[in-house]
Amino acid sequence: MLDQYKDQIEKALDTIRPYLEADGGNVKIVDLSEDMVLQLELTGACSSCPMSTMTLKAGVEEAIKKAIPEIIRVEAVNIEVA
């Protein structure tokens, strides 16, 4: 499933990566489930930032869903709850 969408997902992530990198973080694709839930790993400063949940929903998920409407949800596999 992931192979089919990987390039589109990377392009969508590239639109928001500069903002994540400016704050010392980034994001990596982990998996895309059969039911179209994208799992990402937040890296660097993003993995422990208290705002990462909001960043994921408002920034990352919005960019992904705009580029690939088939994806119904984006979740992080490693957000530490502050």
C-alpha positions in Angstrom: 0.0 0.0 0.0 2.8 2.4 1.0 4.7 1.9 -2.3 1.8 3.1 -4.3 1.6 6.5 -2.5 5.2 7.0 -1.2 6.2 9.6 -3.8 3.1 11.6 -3.3 3.5 11.5 0.5 7.1 12.6 0.3 6.2 15.5 -2.0 3.5 16.6 0.5 5.9 16.3 3.4 8.5 18.4 1.5 6.1 21.3 1.5 6.1 21.5 5.3 9.6 20.1 6.0 11.3 23.6 6.0 9.1 24.6 8.9 9.8 21.5 10.9 13.6 21.8 10.1 13.6 25.4 11.2 12.6 24.2 14.7 15.2 21.4 14.6 12.8 18.6 13.7 11.6 16.5 10.8 9.3 13.6 9.9 9.7 10.1 8.4 7.2 7.8 6.8 6.7 4.6 8.8 3.7 2.9 7.2 0.4 3.3 5.4 -2.2 0.9 6.6 -4.8 -0.9 4.4 -7.5 1.5 5.8 -5.4 4.5 4.6 -4.0 5.6 8.0 -0.5 7.1 7.5 1.9 6.5 10.4 4.8 8.9 10.7 7.8 9.2 13.0 8.5 12.7 14.3 12.3 13.2 14.6 14.7 15.6 16.3 13.0 18.4 18.3 9.6 17.3 17.0 9.6 14.0 18.9 9.5 15.7 22.3 7.9 19.1 21.6 4.7 19.8 23.5 3.2 21.3 20.4 4.0 18.3 18.2 0.4 16.9 18.4 -0.9 20.3 17.1 1.8 20.5 14.4 0.9 17.0 13.3 -2.8 17.7 13.0 -2.8 21.3 11.7 0.3 21.1 9.5 1.3 17.7 8.5 -2.1 16.0 8.3 -3.6 19.0 6.4 -0.8 18.9 3.8 -1.0 15.1 3.4 -4.8 15.1 3.0 -4.8 18.0 0.6 -2.3 16.1 -1.7 -3.7 12.6 -1.2 -7.4 12.8 -0.2 -7.6 9.0 0.0 -5.6 9.1 3.3 -8.1 9.4 6.1 -5.8 10.1 9.1 -2.2 10.8 10.0 -0.8 9.6 13.3 2.6 9.8 14.9 4.1 6.6 16.3 6.4 8.3 18.8 4.9 11.5 20.3 5.9 11.8 23.9 3.2 13.2 26.0 4.5 16.2 27.9 
